[in-house]
Amino acid sequence: MSGFAVLSEEEKREMIQDAKDPERRKAFLAARMNSQEGSIDDYIEFLSQNMGFVELVCSKRVTKGFKL
């Protein structure tokens, strides 16, 4: 398993429609460029500010051979 979620056919269609729309393409490019401008300190600050919005659910996982 690669760790990536499997997309439904509807989600795949939506992504293809977004890719074909020039305005949506520009929006995604602008968002990507904006996200790459920050430093590691900006990223840590973002995570710290938003920790309260995420529900923490711990689970016990037994591993072997030092693998997670």
CYANA upper distance limits for C-alpha pairs under 8 A (distance plus 0.5 A):
  7 LEU  CA     11 GLU  CA      6.35
  7 LEU  CA     12 LYS  CA      6.83
  8 SER  CA     12 LYS  CA      6.81
  9 GLU  CA     13 ARG  CA      6.72
 10 GLU  CA     14 GLU  CA      6.72
 11 GLU  CA     15 MET  CA      6.73
 12 LYS  CA     16 ILE  CA      6.77
 13 ARG  CA     17 GLN  CA      6.67
 14 GLU  CA     18 ASP  CA      6.67
 15 MET  CA     19 ALA  CA      6.67
 16 ILE  CA     20 LYS  CA      6.78
 17 GLN  CA     21 ASP  CA      6.84
 18 ASP  CA     24 ARG  CA      6.22
 18 ASP  CA     25 ARG  CA      7.22
 19 ALA  CA     24 ARG  CA      7.56
 19 ALA  CA     25 ARG  CA      6.33
 20 LYS  CA     25 ARG  CA      7.95
 21 ASP  CA     25 ARG  CA      6.64
 22 PRO  CA     26 LYS  CA      6.72
 23 GLU  CA     27 ALA  CA      6.80
 24 ARG  CA     28 PHE  CA      6.69
 25 ARG  CA     29 LEU  CA      6.65
 26 LYS  CA     30 ALA  CA      6.56
 27 ALA  CA     31 ALA  CA      6.68
 28 PHE  CA     32 ARG  CA      6.64
 29 LEU  CA     33 MET  CA      6.61
 30 ALA  CA     34 ASN  CA      6.54
 31 ALA  CA     35 SER  CA      6.60
 32 ARG  CA     36 GLN  CA      6.81
 33 MET  CA     37 GLU  CA      7.09
 34 ASN  CA     38 GLY  CA      8.11
 38 GLY  CA     42 ASP  CA      6.19
 38 GLY  CA     43 TYR  CA      7.47
 39 SER  CA     43 TYR  CA      6.96
 40 ILE  CA     44 ILE  CA      6.70
 41 ASP  CA     45 GLU  CA      6.62
 42 ASP  CA     46 PHE  CA      6.64
 43 TYR  CA     47 LEU  CA      6.77
 44 ILE  CA     48 SER  CA      6.59
 45 GLU  CA     49 GLN  CA      6.63
 46 PHE  CA     50 ASN  CA      6.84
 47 LEU  CA     51 MET  CA      6.54
 50 ASN  CA     54 VAL  CA      7.83
 63 THR  CA     67 LYS  CA      6.50
 63 THR  CA     68 LEU  CA      6.50
